[in-house]
Amino acid sequence: MLSTDPYVAAMETQLREWQARLDALKARAEKATVEGRIDAHKQIKSFDARFVDVRRRFDELRAAGADRAADIKVGLEKALDAFKSEFTRKRS
């Protein structure tokens, strides 16, 4: 799929924003107490794993032809929704 596609551009922006949130969480975790840091690192490890999956699916979408794009979009959106849901639920 072309990187100039509006969907790809919007998704790329969204992924950058979520990466920034994840990076901010990592920075806060480093400033936490030892006990808080341990808990935060467990959460971050889980968030990282989900985000790696999202990025992998996004890269797959960018490399895909139009014939596969629709199926990959569905998987990407599900993976992103799962990441956002976990991130939001565990951060509140």
N, C-alpha and C positions, 0 to 999 in steps of 0.2 A: 504494500500500500504506500502511496506517495506521502512523503513527510509534509507536503503542502496541503494535504487533505485536511479540511476543517476539524474533523473528528480527531485525527492524529494530533493536530496542533493543540486542541483543547485538552486532550488526555495528557499530553506532555506537560502542559502547564499545571494540570491537576497533580501529576506525579511529582513535579518539582515542589509544589506546595506541601505535599505530604512528606516528602523527603526532608524539607526544612523543619517540619514539626517533629519528625523523628530525630533529627540532629539536635534540635533544641532540647528534647527529652534526654538525650544522651549527655548533653552538656550539664543539665540540671542534676542528673544522676551522679556525675563526677563530683559535684559539690555537696552531695548528701552525706549523712553520717554513714559509718561503715555498714550498719544494719540496713539502713535505707538504700544504700548502694547495692547491696546483695539482692534485695527485692526488686529494685529497679532493673538490674542487669538481667534478671530472669524474664521480666516483662519485655525488655528490649530485645532479648534473644528471640522471643516468640514473634514480636513485631517485625524484626529483621527478616526472619524466615518467610513470613507472609509477604513482605514487601519485595523480597527477591523473586518470589513467584509472580507477583504483579509485574515487575520489571521484565522478567523473562517472557511473559505473555505479551507485553507491549512490544518488546523487540521482535517477537514472532509476528505480530500484526504488521509491524513496519516492513518486514521482509516478505510478507505474504502477498500473493496475487489477489486480485479481486474475487476469484472463485472461492478462496478460503477465508477471506476477510470477515464475512458475517459470522461464521462459526467461532472464529478466534475472538471477535468482539464480545460475544456472549460469555466466553470463558474469562476474558479479561475483566469484564464488568462484574462478574460474580466474584472473582478473586479480589478486586478492588473493594467491593462492598463488604466482603468478609474482613479484609484488613481494616477498613474504616470502622466497622462495627466493633471489632475487638479493641482497636485503639481507643475509641470513644468510651466503650464500656469500662475498660480497665483504667482509664485515666479519670473517670468521674467518681 
